[in-house]
Amino acid sequence: MRVLLSLSLITCISFSNFIKANQTDENTVNIEVSKKKAVVLAKKTIGGKTLKITEKANFYTVRILKSDGHVVDLHINKKTGEVKKD
């Protein structure tokens, strides 16, 4: 009887952990990249000073002034964080 109760308890705990893990995965899919994170990703890709950030529907455009004087626009995807040069 004790063995049966122990197995039932272990099964319930495992099942609840499984459900909790699946809910966490679904919530992280919907998280968007913030403006601050977009700037960090852009600076990590190309060092320099941030001049401007513009928000569009699916991406941010971060304008960076490089140390050599060139201005570069980078597009950061809001959902994936992927960085592309303009």
Secondary structure per residue as TSV (DSSP state, phi and psi in degrees):
chain	resnum	aa	ss	phi	psi
A	1	M	-	360.0	-43.8
A	2	R	H	-64.1	-38.1
A	3	V	H	-63.4	-43.2
A	4	L	H	-63.4	-42.2
A	5	L	H	-65.4	-40.3
A	6	S	H	-63.5	-44.6
A	7	L	H	-63.7	-38.0
A	8	S	H	-64.2	-42.3
A	9	L	H	-64.3	-44.7
A	10	I	H	-62.1	-41.3
A	11	T	H	-63.0	-44.1
A	12	C	H	-63.2	-43.3
A	13	I	H	-65.0	-43.3
A	14	S	H	-63.3	-42.4
A	15	F	H	-65.2	-41.4
A	16	S	H	-66.6	-37.2
A	17	N	H	-65.7	-37.9
A	18	F	H	-62.7	-45.3
A	19	I	H	-64.1	-42.5
A	20	K	H	-63.3	-40.4
A	21	A	H	-65.2	-40.1
A	22	N	H	-67.3	-37.1
A	23	Q	H	-66.5	-38.6
A	24	T	H	-63.4	-41.6
A	25	D	H	-63.5	-40.4
A	26	E	H	-66.0	-36.0
A	27	N	H	-70.8	-35.4
A	28	T	H	-72.7	-22.9
A	29	V	H	-66.4	-33.4
A	30	N	T	-87.2	-1.5
A	31	I	-	-77.3	129.9
A	32	E	-	-97.2	157.0
A	33	V	-	-71.6	131.8
A	34	S	-	-81.7	170.2
A	35	K	H	-62.2	-41.9
A	36	K	H	-62.2	-43.2
A	37	K	H	-65.6	-36.1
A	38	A	H	-62.7	-41.6
A	39	V	H	-64.7	-42.5
A	40	V	H	-61.5	-44.0
A	41	L	H	-64.1	-40.0
A	42	A	H	-65.7	-44.8
A	43	K	H	-66.9	-31.1
A	44	K	H	-68.1	-35.2
A	45	T	H	-74.8	-48.0
A	46	I	S	-134.2	116.1
A	47	G	-	-65.9	153.3
A	48	G	S	150.5	-166.6
A	49	K	E	-107.0	133.5
A	50	T	E	-75.8	124.8
A	51	L	E	-96.3	-41.8
A	52	K	E	-159.1	149.1
A	53	I	E	-131.3	130.8
A	54	T	E	-121.2	136.6
A	55	E	E	-103.4	126.7
A	56	K	-	-112.3	-174.9
A	57	A	S	-64.2	-45.1
A	58	N	S	-113.1	-7.4
A	59	F	E	-152.6	164.7
A	60	Y	E	-105.8	145.5
A	61	T	E	-109.2	119.8
A	62	V	E	-111.0	120.8
A	63	R	E	-96.0	125.2
A	64	I	E	-122.5	135.8
A	65	L	E	-96.7	113.8
A	66	K	-	-78.1	163.9
A	67	S	T	-64.4	-22.8
A	68	D	T	-87.3	3.4
A	69	G	S	96.6	-8.7
A	70	H	-	-77.9	144.5
A	71	V	E	-104.7	130.5
A	72	V	E	-126.4	135.0
A	73	D	E	-101.3	129.2
A	74	L	E	-118.0	140.3
A	75	H	E	-105.7	125.1
A	76	I	E	-113.6	119.3
A	77	N	E	-66.0	129.7
A	78	K	T	-66.3	-33.0
A	79	K	T	-89.3	-38.0
A	80	T	T	-103.0	-23.1
A	81	G	-	81.3	8.7
A	82	E	-	-66.7	135.9
A	83	V	E	-107.5	128.9
A	84	K	E	-129.7	140.8
A	85	K	E	-77.3	148.5
A	86	D	-	-77.5	360.0
